[in-house]
Amino acid sequence: MALNRCYCIEDIIEPGMYKARIKVKVCRRWNGNSSPTESVSGISMFLTDSSNSRIYCWIPSHLADRYTEDLEEDKSYEIHNFMISIYISRCKWSVDDKLFMILMNSTIVLPLQIGDCFTTKETFNFQDLSQLDVIEILSRKGTMDFLINKDNEEEVFLDFEITDNIKKISIRFRNGLASLCNNSFNILNDHNLEPTTISISSCKMQFNRYTNDIVLIDMPSTRYFINYESQQDTILRQRYHEINNTGTSLFKDNF
């Protein structure tokens, strides 16, 4: 690998050691590489670059303390000397992603100066409802509630439904994300675009064995965006208005 070369994420097409540079923004960061119920294993991040490409990045647990303050969410950095590895199934975040980045003891992380920082749009890898990144129409807004989980702890949750204009699926956000999302729903009003779309990144599909339904739940990496402008958002709205123009409405729940 050329030492002085500055890579873009889309240039990374094979595994190996990269001694060159890459300029990225930390668009998402969370402890661990799994669900909230499993033990923490290092630090996980999604990195984006100026072309809005995205790559998953993992910091091993023995290096986590070193990078705790060096890599902050929503800030830009230049990273030198990193490893690219092939995804294994248990940590894969997207069906299309084949490679991910690993930071090492020899990795150098430098904050970008103000003039070098860049603004990127939130990057998704939208798939069907069974995948991890989804954008759909909000069809039913639920109310906050709580339950006692398997650890005998009180857990706040918010249930709501989304639709792709054909089928609906249930979403459950828990604790802090539930409160944040509920506040977002409460400020929706008649001045918002119709319909209301919600983009959810890095959620987990779970099968409810009691109801035989699929529900998407949040993870430490989950973020949501209401009426976020994207190509997929435009397509979804066009489909919605085409259906409504025929006199058919899929939205029976008022909120």
ABEGO torsion letter per residue (X at the ends): XBAABBBBAAABABBEBBABBBBBBBABBBBEABBAABBBBEBBBBBBBAAGBBBBBBBBAAAAAAAAAABBBGBBBBBBGBBBBBBBAAABABAABABBBBBBAABBBBBBBAAABBBBBBBBBBBBAABABBBBBBABBBBBBBBBBAAGBBBBBBBBBBBAGABBBBBBBBEAAAAAAAAAAAABBAABBOBBBBBBBGBBBBBBAAAGBBBBBBBAABBBBBGBBBAAAAAAAAAAAAAAAAGBBABABBX
